[in-house]
């Protein structure tokens, strides 16, 4: 599983490098034809990773319910994100990878409630969920790259 954690961390580092030259206004902008923005995609990655890995394993998440509601699947931004929340999301992107790796290596994941994803992939184990999450992260990195060209 070490490679999966390495992939997740690398994707998130690349995401953060991709947005380093953007302003808060740019990451909040929703280009014409899009339903969300760069910051929503970043928050969404945090939420999905926590839901797929922790909630479905009956473990407490490291984020609160309001954060989940704001960035959950199918959601859209409801106003601009302020700098404090933007900075928090950036910290979550890296720190929660380390937490996941530590929790996995500490054998905290004892059960997993199977889950059928939108692309019809049935996740049965935490290992499958971690692997699928990496696929999901790649999709949203692509979205961020497309959005960056338009902001």
C-alpha positions in Angstrom: 0.0 0.0 0.0 3.0 2.3 0.3 2.9 3.1 -3.4 -0.8 4.1 -3.1 0.1 6.6 -0.3 3.0 7.9 -2.5 0.6 8.4 -5.4 -1.9 10.2 -3.3 0.7 12.5 -1.9 2.3 13.2 -5.3 -1.1 14.1 -6.8 -1.8 16.5 -4.0 1.6 18.1 -4.2 1.1 18.5 -7.9 -2.3 20.1 -7.3 -0.9 22.6 -4.9 2.0 23.5 -7.2 -0.6 24.0 -10.0 -2.4 26.7 -8.1 0.5 28.5 -6.4 0.4 31.4 -8.9 -3.4 31.9 -8.5 -5.1 34.5 -6.5 -8.0 33.8 -4.1 -10.3 35.5 -6.6 -9.1 33.1 -9.3 -9.6 29.9 -7.3 -13.1 31.1 -6.4 -14.1 31.9 -10.0 -16.6 29.7 -11.8 -15.9 29.9 -15.5 -18.8 29.9 -17.9 -20.0 26.4 -18.6 -18.7 25.0 -15.3 -20.7 24.3 -12.1 -17.8 24.6 -9.7 -14.4 26.2 -9.2 -10.8 25.3 -8.2 -11.3 25.6 -4.5 -14.5 23.5 -4.6 -12.5 20.7 -6.3 -9.8 20.9 -3.7 -12.3 20.7 -0.8 -14.1 17.9 -2.6 -11.0 15.8 -2.7 -10.6 16.2 1.1 -14.2 15.2 1.7 -14.3 12.2 -0.6 -11.1 10.8 0.8 -12.5 11.1 4.3 -15.8 9.6 3.4 -14.4 6.7 1.3 -11.7 5.8 3.8 -13.0 6.7 7.3 -16.8 7.0 7.3 -17.2 3.7 5.3 -14.8 2.1 7.8 -16.9 3.3 10.8 -14.1 5.6 12.0 -14.4 9.3 12.9 -13.4 11.6 10.1 -10.8 14.4 10.6 -13.3 17.0 9.1 -16.6 18.2 10.4 -20.1 17.7 8.9 -20.4 21.3 7.7 -17.2 20.8 5.6 -18.6 17.6 4.2 -21.9 19.2 3.2 -20.1 22.1 1.5 -17.8 19.9 -0.6 -19.8 16.7 -1.0 -20.5 15.0 -4.4 -23.1 16.9 -6.4 -22.5 20.1 -4.5 -21.8 23.5 -5.9 -20.1 26.6 -4.4 -22.4 28.9 -2.5 -20.3 32.0 -2.4 -16.6 32.7 -2.3 -14.3 30.9 0.1 -12.2 33.2 2.3 -8.5 33.0 2.8 -8.6 31.2 6.1 -10.7 28.3 4.7 -8.5 28.2 1.5 -5.4 27.8 3.7 -7.1 25.1 5.8 -8.0 23.1 2.7 -4.4 23.3 1.5 -3.2 22.0 4.9 -5.8 19.2 4.9 -4.6 18.1 1.4 -1.2 17.1 2.8 -1.8 16.4 6.4 -4.7 14.0 5.9 -2.6 11.9 3.6 -0.1 11.4 6.4 -3.0 10.7 8.8 -4.4 8.1 6.4 -1.0 6.4 6.0 -0.4 6.4 9.8 -3.9 5.1 10.6 -3.6 2.4 8.0 -0.2 1.3 9.2 -1.5 1.3 12.8 -4.2 -1.1 11.7 -7.1 1.3 12.6 -9.2 0.1 9.6 -10.8 -3.1 10.9 -14.1 -3.1 8.9 -15.3 -1.7 5.7 -18.9 -1.1 4.5 -19.0 -1.9 0.8 -19.8 1.0 -1.5 -20.8 1.2 -5.2 -19.2 4.3 -6.7 -20.6 6.4 -9.5 -18.5 4.6 -12.2 -20.0 1.3 -10.8 -16.9 0.1 -9.0 -17.9 -1.8 -5.9 -15.4 -1.1 -3.1 -15.2 -3.9 -0.6 -12.0 -3.2 1.3 -10.1 -0.2 2.6 -7.3 -1.1 0.2 -9.8 -0.9 -2.7 -11.1 2.4 -1.4 -7.6 3.9 -1.1 -6.9 2.8 -4.7 -10.2 4.1 -6.1 -9.6 7.4 -4.3 -6.4 7.9 -6.3 -8.4 7.4 -9.5 -10.9 10.0 -8.3 -8.1 12.4 -7.4 -6.7 12.2 -10.9 -10.0 13.1 -12.4 -10.2 16.3 -10.2 -6.6 17.2 -10.9 -7.7 17.2 -14.6 -10.6 19.5 -13.7 -8.4 21.9 -11.9 -6.0 22.0 -14.8 -8.9 22.8 -17.1 -10.3 25.5 -14.8 -6.9 27.1 -14.4 -6.8 27.8 -18.1 -10.1 29.7 -17.8 -9.4 31.8 -14.7 
